[in-house]
Amino acid sequence: MLFGKRKKNLDISHDCWNLNYSFILWLNERLPVYKQEAGKHIDLSFHNFTYKGERCSFAQLIDRMIELVSELSQEDRYFDFTKDTEDKVNELLDIFKLTFGCLWW
């Protein structure tokens, strides 16, 4: 019920004009905070994943996502969607999918 009331008061249409870029900006703001805050409550190195044939800790993958969203949010060429940008977005989303179930504390 709270969300329903809150939803009525929010005008998020300005965030939807380019939802893919808004998602990158949203992650860019929140992933560093998540890492800092979650690290106070849980061991971010506890979960390990196989990514590109290597064992990586959850913390390592969070760091890589932070790198990627930082690069993507600062590049004007994001809107051009070059091969380099596409590769970064695909890597980000692959890691996000892999770690999705652990993104809480």
N, C-alpha and C positions, 0 to 999 in steps of 0.2 A: 504494500500500500504506500509506503514511503516513496518508493521509486515513482509510482504513478503521480503523486503530488509534485515531486521534484521535476519529473519530466515535463509537466505542464508549464513550469516556470522557466525552463531552459529553451533558448533559441539556438539550436545547434546547426541551423541551415548553413551558416557561414563556414562551418567545418566540412561540409559535404561537397563543396564545389570541386575538390580534388581529394577525395577520401584516401587515396593511396599515399599522397604526401602528408596529409594530416595524421595518418597512422604512423608514419616515420617520425614526425615531430612529437607525437604523443609518446612513442617509445623512447625517443631521445631525452625527453624530460623525466620519464619515470624509471627507466632501467637503472641509472646510477643511484637513484633514491632507493629502489628496490634492493639493489646489492648492499647498500649501506645498512638499511633497516633490517633486512632479512638476516644479514650476517650477525646481527645482535642476538638473534633468536635461534638460528639453526646453523649447522655446519655446512657451508656451501660446497665443501669438497667431499661430502658424504656420497652423493650420487655421482656415478660415472656413466658416460655414454660413449658409444663407438661412433665417431664422426670422421668421415673420409679415411676410414681404416685405422684410426688412432683412438686410443682411450683418452678421453678428456673429462675433467671434472666439471661439475655444474658451474663452478666459479669461472673456470677458463672459458666456457661457452658464453656465460653472461658477459665477460670481458670482450669477447669477440663480437657479440651483438652490440655492445656499447660502441665499439670501434666503428662498426658498419653504419649504425644509425647516425653517429656523429658525422661521418664522411658524407652520407647521403643527405643529411639535413643542411649541410653547408655548401653543397654544390648546386649552382644554378642549373647545371646541365641535367639535373634530375628530371626535369620536364622533357628534355630531349630523349630520354630513355635510350641512351647509348648502350652498346654491348657491355661496357664496363659497369654501367649502372645496373643493367639487367642482371649481371653476374653477382653484384653485391646484394641486390634485392633477393635473388634466389637463394644465396647463401644465408642471408638473414632469416628468411622464412623457413628454410630447412632446419636451421638451429632452433628457431622459435617452435616449430612443430615438434622437434625432438625433445625439447625441455618443457613444453607447455604444461604437462602434468605436475611439474615441480615448482612452478612460479607462484608460490604462496608460502606462508609460514604460519 
